[in-house]
Amino acid sequence: MKRLCSAGIALAFSLVAASGAFAQLSGSFTFGGSTTVAPFVYAAIEQFQKDNTGVKISYEGTGSGAGLTSLAAGQYSLAGSSAELSADQLKTLVPTTVALDGLTPVVNKSVKLSNISKANLAAIFTGKITNWKELGGADSKIVVVNRDESSGTYKAFWEIVCQKDYGKAIAYTKDAIVAKENGEVAAKVASTPGSIGYVGMAFAEEVIKAGGRSLMVDGVKDTIANVVAKKWPISRSLYLVTKGAPVAGSVEKAFIDFILSAKGQAIVKSTDFIPLPKN
């Protein structure tokens, strides 16, 4: 009888241990980086902490570039990035795709334009086209609203739109209003006549609510379906990045796995980003 009881207890212990009930996560952690991923990361952190009461996580929206630098220096243990990592960064940093996003060009309500070619979009942001009359609009100056250089969105837009057409020798125009985050771009475009900017697709609604509009690109609308189908020409992946491969049993690995779970992807969707396609 004692042997049977002992065996039963041992079996119960092994089953509970296998279920992870004894694998309690704990500690305080600082993550940071991309402001684009911040909305769904904040929401995910809130739920993750409810599920893991011993864990305290803060996320600092410093921009993708600054976040990856801090990760490499050991100041963060997890970084968010809305831009592709460079070959040098990939030598030590490991990105995990956790969501999809589209970048949307947006214009002030004074701009009577609904569609733009990708080539003309690149020409505007490199300073080759400076007046709306060159695109069939009014004779008025184009006011460019751009992100700051530490932004992953800044880098992504350059790589997808400008660099592929014009190469590395051409730079963004210096004649631009600089904004720190998507929300600031949306606010400046909404309030500045003749302006154009770009935001993560989830933020385009802020401009539209203020009377502005999002632009089609080469006749394609910025929809989730078009991003997933790879029809929208300004699309990107969003990442959580670790220094080295995520370590099994770590909070960082558990948090990445949570974002990739059905519950985590539902949070991605609820914050107007695009969940990863199901295999």
Contacts in CASP RR format, 6 or more apart in sequence:
PFRMAT RR
TARGET T0000
AUTHOR 0000-0000-0000
METHOD contacts of the structure
MODEL  1
MKRLCSAGIALAFSLVAASGAFAQLSGSFTFGGSTTVAPFVYAAIEQFQK
DNTGVKISYEGTGSGAGLTSLAAGQYSLAGSSAELSADQLKTLVPTTVAL
DGLTPVVNKSVKLSNISKANLAAIFTGKITNWKELGGADSKIVVVNRDES
SGTYKAFWEIVCQKDYGKAIAYTKDAIVAKENGEVAAKVASTPGSIGYVG
MAFAEEVIKAGGRSLMVDGVKDTIANVVAKKWPISRSLYLVTKGAPVAGS
VEKAFIDFILSAKGQAIVKSTDFIPLPKN
16 22 0 8 1.000
17 23 0 8 1.000
23 249 0 8 1.000
24 52 0 8 1.000
24 54 0 8 1.000
25 52 0 8 1.000
25 54 0 8 1.000
25 55 0 8 1.000
25 249 0 8 1.000
25 251 0 8 1.000
25 254 0 8 1.000
26 52 0 8 1.000
26 54 0 8 1.000
26 55 0 8 1.000
27 54 0 8 1.000
27 55 0 8 1.000
27 56 0 8 1.000
27 251 0 8 1.000
28 55 0 8 1.000
28 56 0 8 1.000
28 57 0 8 1.000
28 58 0 8 1.000
29 55 0 8 1.000
29 56 0 8 1.000
29 57 0 8 1.000
29 58 0 8 1.000
29 77 0 8 1.000
29 78 0 8 1.000
29 251 0 8 1.000
29 252 0 8 1.000
30 57 0 8 1.000
30 58 0 8 1.000
30 59 0 8 1.000
30 60 0 8 1.000
30 75 0 8 1.000
30 76 0 8 1.000
30 77 0 8 1.000
31 41 0 8 1.000
31 45 0 8 1.000
31 57 0 8 1.000
31 58 0 8 1.000
31 59 0 8 1.000
31 60 0 8 1.000
31 76 0 8 1.000
31 77 0 8 1.000
31 78 0 8 1.000
31 79 0 8 1.000
31 80 0 8 1.000
31 255 0 8 1.000
32 59 0 8 1.000
32 60 0 8 1.000
32 61 0 8 1.000
32 62 0 8 1.000
32 63 0 8 1.000
32 67 0 8 1.000
32 70 0 8 1.000
32 76 0 8 1.000
32 78 0 8 1.000
32 79 0 8 1.000
32 80 0 8 1.000
33 59 0 8 1.000
33 60 0 8 1.000
33 61 0 8 1.000
33 62 0 8 1.000
33 63 0 8 1.000
33 64 0 8 1.000
33 65 0 8 1.000
33 66 0 8 1.000
33 67 0 8 1.000
33 68 0 8 1.000
33 70 0 8 1.000
33 76 0 8 1.000
33 79 0 8 1.000
33 80 0 8 1.000
33 81 0 8 1.000
34 61 0 8 1.000
34 63 0 8 1.000
34 64 0 8 1.000
34 67 0 8 1.000
34 79 0 8 1.000
34 80 0 8 1.000
34 81 0 8 1.000
34 82 0 8 1.000
34 83 0 8 1.000
34 152 0 8 1.000
34 153 0 8 1.000
34 238 0 8 1.000
35 61 0 8 1.000
35 62 0 8 1.000
35 63 0 8 1.000
35 151 0 8 1.000
35 180 0 8 1.000
35 181 0 8 1.000
35 182 0 8 1.000
36 64 0 8 1.000
36 82 0 8 1.000
36 101 0 8 1.000
36 152 0 8 1.000
36 153 0 8 1.000
36 182 0 8 1.000
36 200 0 8 1.000
36 238 0 8 1.000
37 80 0 8 1.000
37 81 0 8 1.000
37 82 0 8 1.000
37 98 0 8 1.000
37 99 0 8 1.000
37 238 0 8 1.000
37 239 0 8 1.000
37 240 0 8 1.000
38 59 0 8 1.000
38 61 0 8 1.000
39 202 0 8 1.000
39 271 0 8 1.000
39 272 0 8 1.000
39 273 0 8 1.000
40 99 0 8 1.000
40 259 0 8 1.000
40 267 0 8 1.000
40 268 0 8 1.000
40 270 0 8 1.000
40 271 0 8 1.000
40 273 0 8 1.000
41 59 0 8 1.000
41 80 0 8 1.000
41 240 0 8 1.000
41 259 0 8 1.000
42 59 0 8 1.000
43 267 0 8 1.000
43 270 0 8 1.000
43 271 0 8 1.000
44 255 0 8 1.000
44 258 0 8 1.000
44 259 0 8 1.000
44 264 0 8 1.000
44 267 0 8 1.000
45 57 0 8 1.000
45 59 0 8 1.000
45 255 0 8 1.000
47 258 0 8 1.000
47 263 0 8 1.000
47 264 0 8 1.000
47 267 0 8 1.000
48 55 0 8 1.000
48 57 0 8 1.000
48 254 0 8 1.000
48 255 0 8 1.000
48 258 0 8 1.000
49 55 0 8 1.000
49 56 0 8 1.000
49 57 0 8 1.000
51 258 0 8 1.000
52 251 0 8 1.000
52 254 0 8 1.000
55 251 0 8 1.000
57 251 0 8 1.000
57 255 0 8 1.000
60 76 0 8 1.000
62 70 0 8 1.000
62 150 0 8 1.000
63 150 0 8 1.000
63 151 0 8 1.000
63 152 0 8 1.000
64 79 0 8 1.000
64 80 0 8 1.000
64 81 0 8 1.000
64 82 0 8 1.000
64 83 0 8 1.000
64 150 0 8 1.000
64 151 0 8 1.000
64 152 0 8 1.000
64 153 0 8 1.000
64 155 0 8 1.000
65 81 0 8 1.000
65 83 0 8 1.000
65 150 0 8 1.000
65 151 0 8 1.000
65 152 0 8 1.000
65 155 0 8 1.000
66 150 0 8 1.000
67 76 0 8 1.000
67 79 0 8 1.000
67 80 0 8 1.000
67 81 0 8 1.000
68 79 0 8 1.000
68 81 0 8 1.000
68 85 0 8 1.000
68 89 0 8 1.000
68 93 0 8 1.000
68 241 0 8 1.000
70 76 0 8 1.000
70 79 0 8 1.000
71 77 0 8 1.000
71 78 0 8 1.000
71 79 0 8 1.000
71 93 0 8 1.000
71 241 0 8 1.000
71 242 0 8 1.000
71 243 0 8 1.000
72 89 0 8 1.000
72 92 0 8 1.000
72 93 0 8 1.000
72 243 0 8 1.000
74 243 0 8 1.000
77 242 0 8 1.000
77 243 0 8 1.000
77 251 0 8 1.000
77 252 0 8 1.000
78 240 0 8 1.000
78 241 0 8 1.000
78 242 0 8 1.000
78 252 0 8 1.000
78 255 0 8 1.000
78 256 0 8 1.000
79 93 0 8 1.000
79 240 0 8 1.000
79 241 0 8 1.000
79 242 0 8 1.000
80 238 0 8 1.000
80 239 0 8 1.000
80 240 0 8 1.000
80 241 0 8 1.000
81 95 0 8 1.000
81 152 0 8 1.000
81 238 0 8 1.000
81 239 0 8 1.000
81 240 0 8 1.000
81 241 0 8 1.000
82 101 0 8 1.000
82 151 0 8 1.000
82 152 0 8 1.000
82 153 0 8 1.000
82 156 0 8 1.000
82 236 0 8 1.000
82 238 0 8 1.000
82 239 0 8 1.000
83 152 0 8 1.000
83 153 0 8 1.000
83 155 0 8 1.000
83 156 0 8 1.000
83 159 0 8 1.000
83 236 0 8 1.000
84 155 0 8 1.000
84 156 0 8 1.000
84 159 0 8 1.000
84 236 0 8 1.000
84 237 0 8 1.000
85 93 0 8 1.000
85 95 0 8 1.000
85 239 0 8 1.000
85 241 0 8 1.000
92 243 0 8 1.000
92 244 0 8 1.000
93 241 0 8 1.000
93 242 0 8 1.000
93 243 0 8 1.000
93 244 0 8 1.000
94 241 0 8 1.000
94 242 0 8 1.000
94 243 0 8 1.000
94 244 0 8 1.000
94 245 0 8 1.000
94 246 0 8 1.000
95 239 0 8 1.000
95 240 0 8 1.000
95 241 0 8 1.000
96 239 0 8 1.000
96 240 0 8 1.000
96 241 0 8 1.000
96 242 0 8 1.000
96 246 0 8 1.000
96 256 0 8 1.000
96 260 0 8 1.000
97 237 0 8 1.000
97 238 0 8 1.000
97 239 0 8 1.000
97 276 0 8 1.000
98 238 0 8 1.000
98 239 0 8 1.000
98 240 0 8 1.000
98 256 0 8 1.000
98 259 0 8 1.000
98 260 0 8 1.000
98 268 0 8 1.000
98 276 0 8 1.000
99 237 0 8 1.000
99 238 0 8 1.000
99 259 0 8 1.000
99 265 0 8 1.000
99 268 0 8 1.000
99 273 0 8 1.000
99 274 0 8 1.000
99 275 0 8 1.000
99 276 0 8 1.000
100 227 0 8 1.000
100 228 0 8 1.000
100 235 0 8 1.000
100 236 0 8 1.000
100 237 0 8 1.000
100 238 0 8 1.000
100 273 0 8 1.000
100 274 0 8 1.000
100 275 0 8 1.000
100 276 0 8 1.000
101 200 0 8 1.000
101 201 0 8 1.000
101 202 0 8 1.000
101 227 0 8 1.000
101 235 0 8 1.000
101 236 0 8 1.000
101 237 0 8 1.000
101 238 0 8 1.000
101 273 0 8 1.000
101 274 0 8 1.000
102 200 0 8 1.000
102 201 0 8 1.000
102 222 0 8 1.000
102 227 0 8 1.000
102 232 0 8 1.000
102 234 0 8 1.000
102 235 0 8 1.000
102 236 0 8 1.000
102 274 0 8 1.000
103 153 0 8 1.000
103 156 0 8 1.000
103 157 0 8 1.000
103 160 0 8 1.000
103 161 0 8 1.000
103 198 0 8 1.000
103 199 0 8 1.000
103 200 0 8 1.000
103 201 0 8 1.000
103 234 0 8 1.000
103 235 0 8 1.000
103 236 0 8 1.000
104 198 0 8 1.000
104 199 0 8 1.000
104 200 0 8 1.000
104 201 0 8 1.000
104 203 0 8 1.000
104 204 0 8 1.000
104 214 0 8 1.000
104 215 0 8 1.000
104 222 0 8 1.000
104 234 0 8 1.000
105 116 0 8 1.000
105 121 0 8 1.000
105 196 0 8 1.000
105 197 0 8 1.000
105 198 0 8 1.000
105 214 0 8 1.000
105 215 0 8 1.000
105 217 0 8 1.000
105 234 0 8 1.000
106 185 0 8 1.000
106 186 0 8 1.000
106 189 0 8 1.000
106 196 0 8 1.000
106 197 0 8 1.000
106 198 0 8 1.000
106 199 0 8 1.000
106 204 0 8 1.000
106 207 0 8 1.000
106 208 0 8 1.000
106 212 0 8 1.000
106 213 0 8 1.000
106 214 0 8 1.000
106 215 0 8 1.000
107 113 0 8 1.000
107 189 0 8 1.000
107 194 0 8 1.000
107 195 0 8 1.000
107 196 0 8 1.000
107 197 0 8 1.000
107 207 0 8 1.000
107 212 0 8 1.000
107 213 0 8 1.000
107 215 0 8 1.000
108 143 0 8 1.000
108 189 0 8 1.000
108 190 0 8 1.000
108 191 0 8 1.000
108 192 0 8 1.000
108 193 0 8 1.000
108 194 0 8 1.000
108 195 0 8 1.000
108 196 0 8 1.000
108 212 0 8 1.000
109 190 0 8 1.000
109 210 0 8 1.000
109 211 0 8 1.000
109 212 0 8 1.000
109 213 0 8 1.000
110 138 0 8 1.000
110 140 0 8 1.000
110 193 0 8 1.000
110 194 0 8 1.000
111 132 0 8 1.000
111 137 0 8 1.000
111 194 0 8 1.000
111 195 0 8 1.000
111 196 0 8 1.000
111 213 0 8 1.000
112 137 0 8 1.000
112 138 0 8 1.000
113 132 0 8 1.000
113 135 0 8 1.000
113 137 0 8 1.000
113 215 0 8 1.000
114 213 0 8 1.000
114 215 0 8 1.000
114 216 0 8 1.000
115 215 0 8 1.000
115 216 0 8 1.000
115 217 0 8 1.000
115 218 0 8 1.000
115 219 0 8 1.000
116 135 0 8 1.000
116 215 0 8 1.000
116 216 0 8 1.000
116 217 0 8 1.000
117 217 0 8 1.000
117 218 0 8 1.000
118 161 0 8 1.000
118 165 0 8 1.000
118 217 0 8 1.000
118 218 0 8 1.000
118 233 0 8 1.000
118 234 0 8 1.000
119 165 0 8 1.000
120 129 0 8 1.000
120 135 0 8 1.000
121 161 0 8 1.000
121 217 0 8 1.000
122 161 0 8 1.000
122 162 0 8 1.000
122 165 0 8 1.000
122 166 0 8 1.000
123 129 0 8 1.000
124 130 0 8 1.000
124 142 0 8 1.000
124 144 0 8 1.000
124 173 0 8 1.000
124 196 0 8 1.000
125 144 0 8 1.000
125 146 0 8 1.000
125 157 0 8 1.000
125 161 0 8 1.000
125 162 0 8 1.000
125 172 0 8 1.000
125 173 0 8 1.000
126 162 0 8 1.000
126 166 0 8 1.000
126 170 0 8 1.000
126 171 0 8 1.000
126 172 0 8 1.000
126 173 0 8 1.000
127 144 0 8 1.000
127 173 0 8 1.000
127 175 0 8 1.000
129 135 0 8 1.000
129 142 0 8 1.000
130 141 0 8 1.000
130 142 0 8 1.000
130 175 0 8 1.000
131 139 0 8 1.000
131 140 0 8 1.000
131 141 0 8 1.000
131 142 0 8 1.000
132 138 0 8 1.000
132 139 0 8 1.000
132 140 0 8 1.000
132 141 0 8 1.000
132 142 0 8 1.000
132 194 0 8 1.000
133 139 0 8 1.000
133 140 0 8 1.000
140 193 0 8 1.000
140 194 0 8 1.000
141 194 0 8 1.000
142 194 0 8 1.000
142 195 0 8 1.000
142 196 0 8 1.000
143 177 0 8 1.000
143 192 0 8 1.000
143 193 0 8 1.000
143 194 0 8 1.000
143 195 0 8 1.000
143 196 0 8 1.000
144 173 0 8 1.000
144 175 0 8 1.000
144 176 0 8 1.000
144 177 0 8 1.000
144 195 0 8 1.000
144 196 0 8 1.000
144 197 0 8 1.000
145 176 0 8 1.000
145 177 0 8 1.000
145 179 0 8 1.000
145 185 0 8 1.000
145 188 0 8 1.000
145 189 0 8 1.000
145 192 0 8 1.000
145 195 0 8 1.000
145 196 0 8 1.000
145 197 0 8 1.000
146 154 0 8 1.000
146 172 0 8 1.000
146 173 0 8 1.000
146 176 0 8 1.000
146 177 0 8 1.000
146 178 0 8 1.000
146 179 0 8 1.000
146 197 0 8 1.000
147 153 0 8 1.000
147 154 0 8 1.000
147 157 0 8 1.000
147 178 0 8 1.000
147 179 0 8 1.000
147 180 0 8 1.000
147 181 0 8 1.000
147 185 0 8 1.000
147 198 0 8 1.000
148 154 0 8 1.000
148 178 0 8 1.000
148 179 0 8 1.000
148 180 0 8 1.000
151 180 0 8 1.000
151 181 0 8 1.000
153 182 0 8 1.000
153 198 0 8 1.000
153 199 0 8 1.000
153 200 0 8 1.000
156 236 0 8 1.000
157 198 0 8 1.000
157 234 0 8 1.000
158 172 0 8 1.000
160 233 0 8 1.000
160 234 0 8 1.000
160 235 0 8 1.000
160 236 0 8 1.000
161 234 0 8 1.000
162 170 0 8 1.000
162 172 0 8 1.000
177 188 0 8 1.000
177 192 0 8 1.000
177 195 0 8 1.000
179 185 0 8 1.000
179 188 0 8 1.000
182 199 0 8 1.000
182 200 0 8 1.000
182 202 0 8 1.000
182 203 0 8 1.000
183 199 0 8 1.000
183 203 0 8 1.000
183 206 0 8 1.000
185 197 0 8 1.000
185 198 0 8 1.000
185 199 0 8 1.000
185 203 0 8 1.000
186 199 0 8 1.000
186 203 0 8 1.000
186 204 0 8 1.000
186 206 0 8 1.000
186 207 0 8 1.000
186 210 0 8 1.000
187 206 0 8 1.000
187 210 0 8 1.000
188 195 0 8 1.000
189 195 0 8 1.000
189 196 0 8 1.000
189 197 0 8 1.000
189 207 0 8 1.000
189 212 0 8 1.000
190 206 0 8 1.000
190 207 0 8 1.000
190 210 0 8 1.000
190 211 0 8 1.000
190 212 0 8 1.000
191 210 0 8 1.000
198 234 0 8 1.000
199 206 0 8 1.000
199 207 0 8 1.000
201 222 0 8 1.000
201 224 0 8 1.000
201 227 0 8 1.000
201 272 0 8 1.000
201 273 0 8 1.000
201 274 0 8 1.000
202 271 0 8 1.000
202 272 0 8 1.000
202 273 0 8 1.000
204 214 0 8 1.000
204 222 0 8 1.000
205 272 0 8 1.000
207 213 0 8 1.000
207 214 0 8 1.000
208 214 0 8 1.000
214 222 0 8 1.000
216 222 0 8 1.000
217 232 0 8 1.000
217 233 0 8 1.000
217 234 0 8 1.000
218 233 0 8 1.000
220 226 0 8 1.000
220 231 0 8 1.000
220 232 0 8 1.000
220 233 0 8 1.000
221 232 0 8 1.000
222 232 0 8 1.000
222 234 0 8 1.000
223 232 0 8 1.000
224 274 0 8 1.000
226 232 0 8 1.000
227 235 0 8 1.000
227 274 0 8 1.000
228 274 0 8 1.000
228 277 0 8 1.000
238 273 0 8 1.000
240 255 0 8 1.000
240 256 0 8 1.000
240 259 0 8 1.000
242 252 0 8 1.000
242 253 0 8 1.000
242 256 0 8 1.000
246 252 0 8 1.000
246 253 0 8 1.000
246 256 0 8 1.000
247 253 0 8 1.000
258 264 0 8 1.000
259 265 0 8 1.000
259 267 0 8 1.000
259 268 0 8 1.000
260 276 0 8 1.000
265 275 0 8 1.000
265 276 0 8 1.000
266 275 0 8 1.000
268 274 0 8 1.000
268 275 0 8 1.000
269 275 0 8 1.000
END
